[in-house]
Amino acid sequence: MRKRARTISEEEVDRIVTAQANDDSAWEKSVRVRKSNSSAVSLPAELASRAAFFARLHRETSVQEWLKRIIEERINIEEAVFAESKRDLAR
């Protein structure tokens, strides 16, 4: 039978970390973390719910993937309209 791991409080964790803060042997090798190129966008709850519905309807793997595809499609449309407008103004 496995013994259940004892959970320690946040205060106990803080006390242990503070006690070991200056002891380099208590820490693993440092890890370098790079910022990803992704960004977050906040959506009102109702809009997020509607997006989730359509993502499921279109059998997309995730709401994020569906939104990415929809935004890319819309940007392509906007760029095409903009380019056409510029050509029309140049005439």
C-alpha positions in Angstrom: 0.0 0.0 0.0 1.3 3.4 -0.9 1.7 6.1 1.7 -0.1 9.3 0.9 2.2 12.3 0.4 1.9 14.9 3.1 0.7 18.2 1.8 2.4 21.2 3.2 1.0 24.7 3.6 2.0 27.7 1.6 3.7 29.2 4.7 5.8 26.0 5.2 6.9 26.2 1.5 7.8 29.9 2.0 9.8 29.0 5.1 11.7 26.2 3.4 12.5 28.3 0.3 13.6 31.2 2.4 15.9 29.0 4.5 17.5 27.5 1.3 17.6 30.8 -0.7 21.3 31.3 -0.3 22.3 27.6 -0.5 23.2 27.0 -4.1 23.4 23.2 -3.5 19.7 23.1 -2.6 18.7 24.3 -6.1 18.7 22.7 -9.5 20.6 24.2 -12.5 18.9 27.4 -13.7 16.6 27.2 -16.7 16.5 29.8 -19.4 13.0 30.7 -20.5 12.2 32.6 -23.6 9.1 34.6 -24.2 6.8 33.0 -26.8 5.5 34.9 -29.8 1.9 34.3 -28.8 -0.3 36.9 -27.2 -3.5 36.8 -25.3 -6.7 38.6 -26.3 -9.6 39.1 -23.8 -13.1 38.4 -25.0 -16.4 39.2 -23.3 -17.9 36.0 -21.9 -20.8 36.0 -24.3 -18.5 36.3 -27.3 -16.2 33.5 -26.0 -19.3 31.3 -25.5 -20.5 31.9 -29.0 -17.0 31.2 -30.4 -16.8 28.0 -28.4 -20.2 26.9 -29.9 -19.0 27.5 -33.5 -15.7 25.9 -32.9 -17.5 22.7 -31.7 -19.9 23.0 -34.6 -17.0 23.1 -37.1 -15.3 20.2 -35.2 -12.2 22.3 -34.6 -9.7 20.9 -32.1 -9.9 23.9 -29.9 -11.5 27.3 -29.7 -8.1 28.9 -30.0 -7.4 27.1 -33.3 -10.9 28.0 -34.7 -10.4 31.7 -33.7 -7.0 31.7 -35.3 -8.4 30.4 -38.5 -11.3 32.8 -38.5 -9.0 35.8 -37.8 -6.6 34.8 -40.5 -9.4 34.5 -43.0 -10.8 37.9 -42.0 -7.4 39.6 -42.3 -6.9 38.1 -45.8 -10.3 39.5 -46.8 -9.4 42.9 -45.3 -6.0 43.0 -47.1 -7.6 42.1 -50.4 -10.2 44.9 -50.0 -7.5 47.3 -49.0 -5.3 46.5 -52.0 -8.3 46.8 -54.3 -9.2 50.2 -52.8 -5.6 51.4 -53.3 -5.7 50.3 -56.9 -9.0 52.1 -57.5 -7.6 55.3 -55.9 -4.5 55.1 -58.1 -6.6 55.2 -61.3 
